Structure formats: C-alpha cells, structure tokens
Amino acid sequence: MKKILCTIAFLTIYFFPSTNELISREAKKKIFHGRVICVNSDNIEIKRGKIELILYFTENTRYIKMDKTEGSKGIIEICQEVKAYYIKEKKKNMLVKIVILKNSDCF
C-alpha cells in the first residue's frame, strides 16, 4: 500500500508543474470580437457594447483579410468588425492576430 501511495505522490508532483504551465499558457491567450473605433501607429482600439479594449501591435502581429489571406497593418480601418487574438504581457494587451470579419460601413 505504501508503494502505491508513494507512486501516486511522485506522479502528482512530477506532472503537476508541467500541467500547471500548460494551463497558464492557454489562459494567456484571449479573443475579443468587436468594432474598430481607433487605429494609431502603435495600437488599435476595439469596442463591443460598453467594453473598449486597447491592443498594441508587435513585429509578429498577423493581419488576416476577409478572404483569409495575410495582409499588413494598412488593411485595418475604422468601423470594421474584427476578431482579435491577444495576450497580456507586462500589463499591456499585445495583439497576436487580427482577422477582418466585415468591411467598414462608416461613411
């Protein structure tokens, strides 16, 4: 019985840190769906309902057009509906990928 308990304790201690690390990595990835209300050279502001979220561009940010091809920062316009994938780093929301879902309807 002691061998079984020792084995269970060892396996729990051995696998817990790696499981915890996987959970924390997945918890960092977030998705926000909304409408672009402001675009600057270093960030974008997206709004859904009463929630406004500022996301910062990086060198690795991917920009996906409506036809699923990759583009550049220039494809982002005010009033577009987008889905943004981001992570929180150093108290800033860093934009990983932005997907254009609907073209701008502002006149």
N, C-alpha and C positions, 0 to 999 in steps of 0.2 A: 504494500500500500504506500510506503514511504517513497519507493522508486517512482510510482505513478505520480504522486504529488510533486516530487522534485522535477520530474519531466515536464509536467504541466506548468509549473512555476518558471522553469527555464525557458520553455517555448513562449510563454507570455512575455517575459522580459526581453527575449530575443526579438520577437516580432512586433512588439508594441511601438518602439521608436520608428520603425520603417512605416508602419501603418499610420502612425500619427503624422509623419512627414507627408505621406501621400494625401491625407485628408486636408492638411493645411495648404498644400499646393493647389488642390482643387477648390478650396474655399476662397483663394485669392482671385480666381477668375470670375468675373461678373459680366452680365449682359444688361444693357439699357436700351430700350426701344423708345424712340420719340422723334420730335421735330427739331431741326436745326434752327436756333434763334440767333446765333452769333458765331462768326468764324474770324479768328485772328491768326497771326503768323505762327504763334506757338500753342494755341489751344482752340477748342471748339466748345460751344455751349449748346446743350440739348435739353429740351423741355418735354415732359409728359405730365399732363394735368397740372398740379401745383408744384411738382418737383422739377428743379433745374439742376443740371449736372455739368460741371466743367471738366473736360478731359484734355490732357496735354499730349501733343504729338511727340513722337520719338523718331529716330532714324529708321527703326524697324516697323513702324506703323504701316499696315497694309490697307489699301483703298480699293474696294470692290465695287464695280459699276453694276447697274441693273442687269446687264447681260452676262454677269458672272465673270467678266474679265477684269484684270487688275489695272488700276489707273494710278493717278497721282493726287496730291492734295488739291489740285485745281478742280477736281470733279465735285467738290463739296460746295453747295450753295445754300443760302438761307431758305427756309421753308421746306426743305427736303425731309422726307420721312426716312429715318435711318435706324439701323441696329448697330450698336457699338459694343465691342468686346474690350474690356479694360481690366487692369489690375491696379491695386493700391500699392504704391511704393513711396516711402518717405513722406507720408501724409499728402501725397498727390495722386490723382487718378490718371494713370498713364494709358493712353489709347493703344491697344494692340492691333485691332482691326475694325474698320467701319464699312458697313455694307449699305449701299443706297437701295432703298426699297421702293420709293416713289419720287418722281421728279418734283421740283419746286412748283407750287401753284400760286406764288406771290406775283403780283403784277407791278 
